[in-house]
Amino acid sequence: MSIAHQRWIVGSLGLLLASSLALGQGTKPASPAKPATTSKSATSKGQSADAKASTPAASEPKRTQVFILPLDGMVGVGLRHEEMEELEKVADGFGPGQVFIMRINSNGGLVIEGDKISESLLRIKQKHRLVGWIEKAISGGAFTALHADEIYFMPEAALGSITMLSGQTEVAAVREDWKARVAEACAIGGRDPKIGPAMVHSAVELSYEKDPKTGKVTFYDDYKHTYKLSDSRENLDFSAATAEHSGFSEGTAANESELFKALGVDDESRFEVNDAGKKIAAKWQKAIKGAHDEVPLLIQKRDIEGTSGGGIAFLQARIRNTQKIIDWFKKAKPAMIYELGVSERAIEGLEEEIKEMRRQIKEMQSQQGAPR
């Protein structure tokens, strides 16, 4: 499976927005014409909505906090280092040794985000127990997961196929660099570096042997041994079964209860489930959804609302809707750029358009007030 790890997105919304910029600039307006979870085995005590840390009362025994950070969507948009760092601050408030679980569901995305994610996770894992829980981790999602010291799969999960595309063409020089980087990420997470290149380049083969007595696994960069993972035709993808059998993952967990038990954090007297990570993720996903829901409508309303009043009424309505688009850009910039196709240059054009429309309003008001 080959998923674009770097995208050049030309959205139809961006084209529509660009074409509508001509209206209102130097011309007066025309006259009117959306994983189910089971109940937690540990007590859930949530953080406040803005995910500020709260420390246990002095009379209470200090319990290790268990955080789940859902990371859904395109790398660089739904899956970002910003949310990781926000939860990091919350976890740090409880001291080192907290449990930081990344629930990953991503087909990959922006290469440039990979460096920022790596930097954040390397810092986090120096202080806390970093776990990857995989629903789908393809390309950049897989690269993110490899930083975890422990990886668990959901039963139907997949992880792998780390590809770097420019348009539809894989760049050989970039690919070779990423083979080395992914091998390093495997080593950082305590996994055999031979695994990484097979995820990045289809020509790299991978098989392994497993000692029937000790369970020790030995990987080989060929397709000749007993257990075959990747031939020369496709990039390596792990399923839940192959990941667990090969020792790439620590196991399989269908829900939070199973995961907590597998991690050994289901003892309520010692561990406390903290929902700060879920709140942080939900807040950002709400912003992304808001941009997707509102911006296309605002683009349409720019050309429609206020037309019945004509003149000043039309310009005032257009200014309001244009400003709302700019505000959404500030609130959900990655989604606006990479998923809705609204560029920074387009936003600069909208800001200039607002200035021009305000000038036109003043001119029209002046003409209306002039003696006849």
C-alpha beads as a LAMMPS data file, in Angstrom:
LAMMPS data file: protein, C-alpha beads

372 atoms
369 bonds

1 atom types
1 bond types

-500.0 500.0 xlo xhi
-500.0 500.0 ylo yhi
-500.0 500.0 zlo zhi

Masses

1 110.0

Atoms # bond

1 1 1 0.000 0.000 0.000
2 1 1 1.416 3.378 -0.976
3 1 1 -0.023 6.514 0.671
4 1 1 1.206 10.017 -0.155
5 1 1 3.401 11.269 2.649
6 1 1 3.763 14.708 1.141
7 1 1 0.829 16.422 -0.512
8 1 1 0.492 19.343 -2.862
9 1 1 -3.150 20.131 -2.445
10 1 1 -4.992 22.295 -4.916
11 1 1 -8.503 22.516 -3.471
12 1 1 -11.536 23.517 -5.458
13 1 1 -12.421 25.836 -2.587
14 1 1 -9.140 27.647 -3.065
15 1 1 -9.885 28.113 -6.752
16 1 1 -13.398 29.340 -6.000
17 1 1 -12.062 31.750 -3.397
18 1 1 -9.399 33.064 -5.752
19 1 1 -11.912 33.631 -8.517
20 1 1 -14.226 35.546 -6.207
21 1 1 -11.511 37.953 -5.047
22 1 1 -12.090 40.119 -8.092
23 1 1 -15.485 41.114 -6.729
24 1 1 -15.343 44.144 -4.494
25 1 1 -11.890 45.276 -5.621
26 1 1 -12.070 48.586 -7.404
27 1 1 -15.631 48.012 -8.611
28 1 1 -18.908 48.869 -7.012
29 1 1 -21.398 46.069 -6.377
30 1 1 -24.226 45.489 -8.762
31 1 1 -27.711 46.610 -7.945
32 1 1 -29.947 43.953 -6.451
33 1 1 -30.951 41.498 -9.007
34 1 1 -18.370 13.238 11.580
35 1 1 -13.244 3.552 18.313
36 1 1 -16.191 2.704 20.320
37 1 1 -14.835 2.289 23.809
38 1 1 -15.903 0.173 26.706
39 1 1 -16.180 1.318 30.303
40 1 1 -12.851 2.066 31.907
41 1 1 -11.484 -0.289 34.512
42 1 1 -9.685 2.574 36.173
43 1 1 -11.412 5.595 37.711
44 1 1 -11.738 8.457 35.200
45 1 1 -11.088 11.876 36.637
46 1 1 -10.971 14.458 33.860
47 1 1 -9.082 17.665 33.488
48 1 1 -10.766 21.026 32.866
49 1 1 -11.742 21.915 29.314
50 1 1 -8.508 23.792 28.677
51 1 1 -6.528 20.777 29.926
52 1 1 -4.790 22.532 32.804
53 1 1 -2.980 20.193 35.169
54 1 1 -4.340 19.627 38.656
55 1 1 -2.280 18.004 41.336
56 1 1 -3.654 15.436 43.789
57 1 1 -4.643 16.633 47.242
58 1 1 -2.026 16.056 49.881
59 1 1 -4.239 13.561 51.737
60 1 1 -4.748 11.385 48.637
61 1 1 -2.242 8.759 47.520
62 1 1 -0.480 9.919 44.392
63 1 1 -1.557 7.776 41.455
64 1 1 0.126 7.542 38.079
65 1 1 -1.918 9.309 35.428
66 1 1 -2.949 7.431 32.291
67 1 1 -3.562 9.707 29.290
68 1 1 -4.948 8.804 25.869
69 1 1 -4.311 11.297 23.073
70 1 1 -6.424 10.509 19.974
71 1 1 -4.499 11.441 16.825
72 1 1 -6.901 11.275 13.880
73 1 1 -6.409 12.457 10.325
74 1 1 -3.721 13.813 8.078
75 1 1 -0.244 14.230 9.571
76 1 1 0.238 17.959 9.953
77 1 1 -3.503 18.602 10.242
78 1 1 -5.305 16.166 12.557
79 1 1 -2.118 14.514 13.799
80 1 1 0.251 17.263 14.978
81 1 1 3.037 17.886 17.438
82 1 1 1.107 20.794 19.008
83 1 1 -1.412 18.511 20.720
84 1 1 1.387 16.197 21.868
85 1 1 3.185 19.122 23.469
86 1 1 0.008 20.424 25.091
87 1 1 -0.586 17.053 26.750
88 1 1 3.095 16.855 27.634
89 1 1 2.681 19.965 29.798
90 1 1 -0.294 18.411 31.568
91 1 1 1.611 15.171 32.206
92 1 1 4.655 17.071 33.449
93 1 1 2.450 18.659 36.103
94 1 1 2.145 15.232 37.755
95 1 1 5.858 14.520 37.613
96 1 1 7.822 12.017 35.522
97 1 1 6.603 8.494 34.828
98 1 1 3.056 9.181 33.607
99 1 1 1.531 6.946 30.915
100 1 1 1.200 8.740 27.557
101 1 1 -0.841 6.720 25.040
102 1 1 -1.102 7.857 21.410
103 1 1 -4.186 6.380 19.717
104 1 1 -3.224 6.722 16.047
105 1 1 -5.579 6.720 13.074
106 1 1 -3.798 8.303 10.108
107 1 1 -2.960 7.639 6.467
108 1 1 0.034 9.977 6.610
109 1 1 0.508 13.510 5.378
110 1 1 3.194 16.185 5.495
111 1 1 6.858 15.233 5.550
112 1 1 7.793 18.520 7.237
113 1 1 5.646 17.631 10.241
114 1 1 7.657 14.430 10.803
115 1 1 10.667 16.309 12.197
116 1 1 8.526 18.258 14.652
117 1 1 6.721 15.126 15.811
118 1 1 10.004 13.280 16.266
119 1 1 11.492 16.095 18.338
120 1 1 8.421 16.254 20.567
121 1 1 8.168 12.496 21.121
122 1 1 11.876 12.055 21.839
123 1 1 11.519 14.616 24.591
124 1 1 8.280 13.148 25.957
125 1 1 9.618 9.596 26.171
126 1 1 12.563 10.763 28.260
127 1 1 10.080 11.683 30.989
128 1 1 7.038 9.457 30.508
129 1 1 5.987 5.995 29.359
130 1 1 5.157 6.407 25.673
131 1 1 2.710 3.918 24.127
132 1 1 1.327 3.666 20.600
133 1 1 -2.168 2.203 20.153
134 1 1 -2.834 1.618 16.477
135 1 1 -6.096 1.820 14.587
136 1 1 -4.364 2.750 11.341
137 1 1 -0.828 4.077 11.042
138 1 1 0.247 4.469 7.442
139 1 1 3.208 6.526 6.214
140 1 1 3.620 9.473 8.624
141 1 1 1.264 7.759 11.056
142 1 1 3.632 4.771 11.141
143 1 1 6.658 7.018 11.599
144 1 1 4.925 8.586 14.592
145 1 1 4.132 5.201 16.137
146 1 1 7.694 3.926 15.786
147 1 1 8.850 6.382 18.465
148 1 1 6.800 4.561 21.117
149 1 1 8.541 2.056 23.372
150 1 1 5.398 -0.089 23.383
151 1 1 3.022 -0.602 20.470
152 1 1 -0.384 -2.291 20.636
153 1 1 -2.644 -2.905 17.654
154 1 1 -6.400 -2.912 17.437
155 1 1 -7.592 -6.197 15.857
156 1 1 -8.057 -4.755 12.332
157 1 1 -5.169 -2.303 12.497
158 1 1 -2.414 -1.778 9.928
159 1 1 0.956 -0.038 10.205
160 1 1 3.608 0.650 7.572
161 1 1 4.040 1.887 3.964
162 1 1 6.111 4.963 4.734
163 1 1 6.348 6.706 1.361
164 1 1 7.527 10.139 0.270
165 1 1 5.802 11.451 -2.813
166 1 1 6.074 14.711 -4.705
167 1 1 2.903 14.764 -6.757
168 1 1 2.765 11.119 -7.824
169 1 1 6.529 10.562 -8.110
170 1 1 8.716 9.107 -5.410
171 1 1 11.979 11.030 -5.104
172 1 1 14.889 8.581 -4.813
173 1 1 17.200 10.853 -2.809
174 1 1 14.465 11.611 -0.295
175 1 1 13.558 7.940 -0.088
176 1 1 17.122 6.929 0.783
177 1 1 17.267 9.550 3.491
178 1 1 14.007 8.285 4.955
179 1 1 15.169 4.673 4.895
180 1 1 17.911 5.713 7.290
181 1 1 15.588 7.876 9.388
182 1 1 12.951 5.195 9.778
183 1 1 15.604 2.621 10.662
184 1 1 16.776 5.033 13.356
185 1 1 13.216 5.486 14.609
186 1 1 12.884 1.704 14.884
187 1 1 16.048 1.563 16.964
188 1 1 14.845 4.416 19.171
189 1 1 11.684 2.430 19.904
190 1 1 13.690 -0.720 20.666
191 1 1 12.950 -2.492 17.359
192 1 1 15.243 -4.042 14.769
193 1 1 16.448 -1.312 12.347
194 1 1 16.041 -3.759 9.437
195 1 1 12.278 -3.257 9.705
196 1 1 12.365 0.426 8.760
197 1 1 13.779 0.295 5.204
198 1 1 11.248 -2.372 4.216
199 1 1 8.457 0.055 5.125
200 1 1 10.018 2.823 3.026
201 1 1 11.161 0.981 -0.120
202 1 1 9.340 -1.904 -1.776
203 1 1 12.627 -3.347 -3.093
204 1 1 13.758 -4.127 0.473
205 1 1 12.692 -7.614 1.548
206 1 1 12.117 -8.793 5.099
207 1 1 11.609 -12.180 6.734
208 1 1 12.342 -13.665 10.147
209 1 1 12.889 -16.761 12.227
210 1 1 11.345 -17.364 15.633
211 1 1 12.880 -19.712 18.181
212 1 1 10.122 -22.146 19.225
213 1 1 11.515 -22.432 22.753
214 1 1 12.571 -18.906 23.667
215 1 1 10.367 -16.945 21.265
216 1 1 13.364 -14.904 20.182
217 1 1 12.870 -13.306 16.758
218 1 1 15.677 -12.669 14.278
219 1 1 14.992 -10.488 11.237
220 1 1 16.691 -10.819 7.841
221 1 1 16.688 -8.405 4.911
222 1 1 15.641 -11.109 2.470
223 1 1 12.590 -13.212 1.626
224 1 1 14.121 -16.618 2.322
225 1 1 13.331 -17.402 5.937
226 1 1 10.385 -19.152 7.543
227 1 1 8.195 -16.159 8.273
228 1 1 7.920 -13.780 5.329
229 1 1 6.827 -10.168 5.896
230 1 1 7.678 -8.192 2.767
231 1 1 8.713 -9.140 -0.766
232 1 1 10.227 -6.851 -3.401
233 1 1 6.870 -5.751 -4.814
234 1 1 5.239 -3.903 -1.937
235 1 1 6.213 -1.785 1.057
236 1 1 5.986 -3.534 4.410
237 1 1 2.691 -3.332 6.270
238 1 1 2.086 -5.027 9.605
239 1 1 -1.300 -6.467 10.541
240 1 1 -2.196 -7.061 14.176
241 1 1 -1.353 -10.761 13.760
242 1 1 2.022 -10.335 12.029
243 1 1 3.024 -7.527 14.387
244 1 1 2.340 -9.610 17.472
245 1 1 3.875 -12.843 16.152
246 1 1 7.067 -11.098 15.040
247 1 1 7.396 -9.168 18.300
248 1 1 7.020 -5.851 16.526
249 1 1 4.061 -5.134 18.802
250 1 1 3.517 -6.013 22.424
251 1 1 0.032 -7.311 21.716
252 1 1 -3.497 -6.586 20.501
253 1 1 -6.177 -4.610 22.354
254 1 1 -9.656 -4.005 20.979
255 1 1 -10.680 -1.427 23.579
256 1 1 -9.374 0.650 26.449
257 1 1 -10.104 -2.003 29.083
258 1 1 -8.015 -4.564 27.216
259 1 1 -5.264 -2.033 26.641
260 1 1 -5.115 -0.955 30.302
261 1 1 -4.953 -4.582 31.394
262 1 1 -2.177 -5.365 28.912
263 1 1 -0.228 -2.313 30.089
264 1 1 -0.763 -3.243 33.730
265 1 1 -2.422 0.080 34.540
266 1 1 -5.863 -1.245 35.501
267 1 1 -5.255 -1.116 39.271
268 1 1 -7.364 1.818 40.497
269 1 1 -5.324 2.168 43.657
270 1 1 -2.181 2.934 41.640
271 1 1 -3.402 4.388 38.336
272 1 1 -5.925 7.047 37.381
273 1 1 -7.342 7.578 33.890
274 1 1 -7.103 11.258 32.990
275 1 1 -9.171 12.593 30.075
276 1 1 -7.008 15.668 29.391
277 1 1 -5.638 14.114 26.191
278 1 1 -9.104 13.415 24.833
279 1 1 -10.212 16.961 25.586
280 1 1 -7.148 18.432 23.873
281 1 1 -7.769 16.314 20.779
282 1 1 -11.510 17.022 20.744
283 1 1 -10.909 20.760 20.879
284 1 1 -8.638 20.664 17.824
285 1 1 -10.882 18.269 15.881
286 1 1 -13.800 20.613 16.561
287 1 1 -11.835 23.465 14.977
288 1 1 -11.031 21.336 11.914
289 1 1 -14.668 20.285 11.513
290 1 1 -15.820 23.855 11.996
291 1 1 -13.581 25.042 9.174
292 1 1 -14.818 22.281 6.864
293 1 1 -18.451 23.019 7.693
294 1 1 -18.374 26.817 7.696
295 1 1 -15.824 28.019 5.155
296 1 1 -17.505 26.619 2.002
297 1 1 -20.764 28.263 3.095
298 1 1 -19.028 31.555 3.838
299 1 1 -17.444 31.566 0.388
300 1 1 -20.905 31.217 -1.148
301 1 1 -22.451 33.793 1.156
302 1 1 -19.818 36.359 0.139
303 1 1 -21.463 36.583 -3.286
304 1 1 -25.087 36.272 -2.179
305 1 1 -25.783 37.823 1.202
306 1 1 -26.896 41.433 1.101
307 1 1 -27.576 41.520 -2.625
308 1 1 -31.220 42.385 -2.042
309 1 1 -30.154 45.592 -0.302
310 1 1 -27.488 46.408 -2.869
311 1 1 -24.776 49.023 -2.449
312 1 1 -23.580 49.507 1.114
313 1 1 -25.640 46.615 2.524
314 1 1 -23.986 44.188 0.120
315 1 1 -20.487 45.415 0.925
316 1 1 -21.107 45.247 4.669
317 1 1 -22.349 41.655 4.411
318 1 1 -19.396 40.718 2.206
319 1 1 -16.978 42.216 4.728
320 1 1 -18.563 40.200 7.557
321 1 1 -18.347 36.910 5.673
322 1 1 -14.832 37.628 4.439
323 1 1 -13.650 38.378 7.972
324 1 1 -15.146 35.100 9.195
325 1 1 -13.093 33.223 6.596
326 1 1 -9.957 35.008 7.825
327 1 1 -10.863 34.131 11.417
328 1 1 -11.222 30.446 10.511
329 1 1 -7.810 30.580 8.877
330 1 1 -6.361 31.745 12.186
331 1 1 -8.188 29.039 14.156
332 1 1 -7.551 26.081 11.843
333 1 1 -4.716 27.101 9.532
334 1 1 -3.441 23.593 8.611
335 1 1 -6.928 22.404 7.671
336 1 1 -7.541 25.554 5.665
337 1 1 -4.298 25.219 3.691
338 1 1 -3.926 21.468 3.175
339 1 1 -7.521 20.249 3.143
340 1 1 -9.589 23.224 1.977
341 1 1 -6.992 24.676 -0.373
342 1 1 -7.096 28.222 1.042
343 1 1 -3.569 29.618 0.922
344 1 1 -1.929 32.360 2.957
345 1 1 -1.737 34.406 -0.221
346 1 1 -5.508 34.079 -0.653
347 1 1 -6.020 35.321 2.908
348 1 1 -3.756 38.294 2.252
349 1 1 -5.925 39.032 -0.780
350 1 1 -9.057 38.900 1.365
351 1 1 -7.543 41.332 3.860
352 1 1 -6.788 43.762 1.042
353 1 1 -10.291 43.284 -0.306
354 1 1 -11.789 44.270 3.055
355 1 1 -9.762 47.491 3.008
356 1 1 -10.993 48.269 -0.506
357 1 1 -14.618 47.541 0.378
358 1 1 -14.424 49.817 3.410
359 1 1 -13.029 52.559 1.161
360 1 1 -15.928 52.065 -1.217
361 1 1 -18.445 52.283 1.637
362 1 1 -16.998 55.579 2.797
363 1 1 -17.111 56.914 -0.752
364 1 1 -20.731 55.844 -1.184
365 1 1 -21.734 57.302 2.181
366 1 1 -20.022 60.567 1.242
367 1 1 -21.911 60.696 -2.046
368 1 1 -25.209 60.004 -0.297
369 1 1 -24.609 62.865 2.131
370 1 1 -23.596 65.365 -0.548
371 1 1 -26.150 68.174 -1.328
372 1 1 -28.141 67.691 -4.516

Bonds

1 1 1 2
2 1 2 3
3 1 3 4
4 1 4 5
5 1 5 6
6 1 6 7
7 1 7 8
8 1 8 9
9 1 9 10
10 1 10 11
11 1 11 12
12 1 12 13
13 1 13 14
14 1 14 15
15 1 15 16
16 1 16 17
17 1 17 18
18 1 18 19
19 1 19 20
20 1 20 21
21 1 21 22
22 1 22 23
23 1 23 24
24 1 24 25
25 1 25 26
26 1 26 27
27 1 27 28
28 1 28 29
29 1 29 30
30 1 30 31
31 1 31 32
32 1 32 33
33 1 35 36
34 1 36 37
35 1 37 38
36 1 38 39
37 1 39 40
38 1 40 41
39 1 41 42
40 1 42 43
41 1 43 44
42 1 44 45
43 1 45 46
44 1 46 47
45 1 47 48
46 1 48 49
47 1 49 50
48 1 50 51
49 1 51 52
50 1 52 53
51 1 53 54
52 1 54 55
53 1 55 56
54 1 56 57
55 1 57 58
56 1 58 59
57 1 59 60
58 1 60 61
59 1 61 62
60 1 62 63
61 1 63 64
62 1 64 65
63 1 65 66
64 1 66 67
65 1 67 68
66 1 68 69
67 1 69 70
68 1 70 71
69 1 71 72
70 1 72 73
71 1 73 74
72 1 74 75
73 1 75 76
74 1 76 77
75 1 77 78
76 1 78 79
77 1 79 80
78 1 80 81
79 1 81 82
80 1 82 83
81 1 83 84
82 1 84 85
83 1 85 86
84 1 86 87
85 1 87 88
86 1 88 89
87 1 89 90
88 1 90 91
89 1 91 92
90 1 92 93
91 1 93 94
92 1 94 95
93 1 95 96
94 1 96 97
95 1 97 98
96 1 98 99
97 1 99 100
98 1 100 101
99 1 101 102
100 1 102 103
101 1 103 104
102 1 104 105
103 1 105 106
104 1 106 107
105 1 107 108
106 1 108 109
107 1 109 110
108 1 110 111
109 1 111 112
110 1 112 113
111 1 113 114
112 1 114 115
113 1 115 116
114 1 116 117
115 1 117 118
116 1 118 119
117 1 119 120
118 1 120 121
119 1 121 122
120 1 122 123
121 1 123 124
122 1 124 125
123 1 125 126
124 1 126 127
125 1 127 128
126 1 128 129
127 1 129 130
128 1 130 131
129 1 131 132
130 1 132 133
131 1 133 134
132 1 134 135
133 1 135 136
134 1 136 137
135 1 137 138
136 1 138 139
137 1 139 140
138 1 140 141
139 1 141 142
140 1 142 143
141 1 143 144
142 1 144 145
143 1 145 146
144 1 146 147
145 1 147 148
146 1 148 149
147 1 149 150
148 1 150 151
149 1 151 152
150 1 152 153
151 1 153 154
152 1 154 155
153 1 155 156
154 1 156 157
155 1 157 158
156 1 158 159
157 1 159 160
158 1 160 161
159 1 161 162
160 1 162 163
161 1 163 164
162 1 164 165
163 1 165 166
164 1 166 167
165 1 167 168
166 1 168 169
167 1 169 170
168 1 170 171
169 1 171 172
170 1 172 173
171 1 173 174
172 1 174 175
173 1 175 176
174 1 176 177
175 1 177 178
176 1 178 179
177 1 179 180
178 1 180 181
179 1 181 182
180 1 182 183
181 1 183 184
182 1 184 185
183 1 185 186
184 1 186 187
185 1 187 188
186 1 188 189
187 1 189 190
188 1 190 191
189 1 191 192
190 1 192 193
191 1 193 194
192 1 194 195
193 1 195 196
194 1 196 197
195 1 197 198
196 1 198 199
197 1 199 200
198 1 200 201
199 1 201 202
200 1 202 203
201 1 203 204
202 1 204 205
203 1 205 206
204 1 206 207
205 1 207 208
206 1 208 209
207 1 209 210
208 1 210 211
209 1 211 212
210 1 212 213
211 1 213 214
212 1 214 215
213 1 215 216
214 1 216 217
215 1 217 218
216 1 218 219
217 1 219 220
218 1 220 221
219 1 221 222
220 1 222 223
221 1 223 224
222 1 224 225
223 1 225 226
224 1 226 227
225 1 227 228
226 1 228 229
227 1 229 230
228 1 230 231
229 1 231 232
230 1 232 233
231 1 233 234
232 1 234 235
233 1 235 236
234 1 236 237
235 1 237 238
236 1 238 239
237 1 239 240
238 1 240 241
239 1 241 242
240 1 242 243
241 1 243 244
242 1 244 245
243 1 245 246
244 1 246 247
245 1 247 248
246 1 248 249
247 1 249 250
248 1 250 251
249 1 251 252
250 1 252 253
251 1 253 254
252 1 254 255
253 1 255 256
254 1 256 257
255 1 257 258
256 1 258 259
257 1 259 260
258 1 260 261
259 1 261 262
260 1 262 263
261 1 263 264
262 1 264 265
263 1 265 266
264 1 266 267
265 1 267 268
266 1 268 269
267 1 269 270
268 1 270 271
269 1 271 272
270 1 272 273
271 1 273 274
272 1 274 275
273 1 275 276
274 1 276 277
275 1 277 278
276 1 278 279
277 1 279 280
278 1 280 281
279 1 281 282
280 1 282 283
281 1 283 284
282 1 284 285
283 1 285 286
284 1 286 287
285 1 287 288
286 1 288 289
287 1 289 290
288 1 290 291
289 1 291 292
290 1 292 293
291 1 293 294
292 1 294 295
293 1 295 296
294 1 296 297
295 1 297 298
296 1 298 299
297 1 299 300
298 1 300 301
299 1 301 302
300 1 302 303
301 1 303 304
302 1 304 305
303 1 305 306
304 1 306 307
305 1 307 308
306 1 308 309
307 1 309 310
308 1 310 311
309 1 311 312
310 1 312 313
311 1 313 314
312 1 314 315
313 1 315 316
314 1 316 317
315 1 317 318
316 1 318 319
317 1 319 320
318 1 320 321
319 1 321 322
320 1 322 323
321 1 323 324
322 1 324 325
323 1 325 326
324 1 326 327
325 1 327 328
326 1 328 329
327 1 329 330
328 1 330 331
329 1 331 332
330 1 332 333
331 1 333 334
332 1 334 335
333 1 335 336
334 1 336 337
335 1 337 338
336 1 338 339
337 1 339 340
338 1 340 341
339 1 341 342
340 1 342 343
341 1 343 344
342 1 344 345
343 1 345 346
344 1 346 347
345 1 347 348
346 1 348 349
347 1 349 350
348 1 350 351
349 1 351 352
350 1 352 353
351 1 353 354
352 1 354 355
353 1 355 356
354 1 356 357
355 1 357 358
356 1 358 359
357 1 359 360
358 1 360 361
359 1 361 362
360 1 362 363
361 1 363 364
362 1 364 365
363 1 365 366
364 1 366 367
365 1 367 368
366 1 368 369
367 1 369 370
368 1 370 371
369 1 371 372
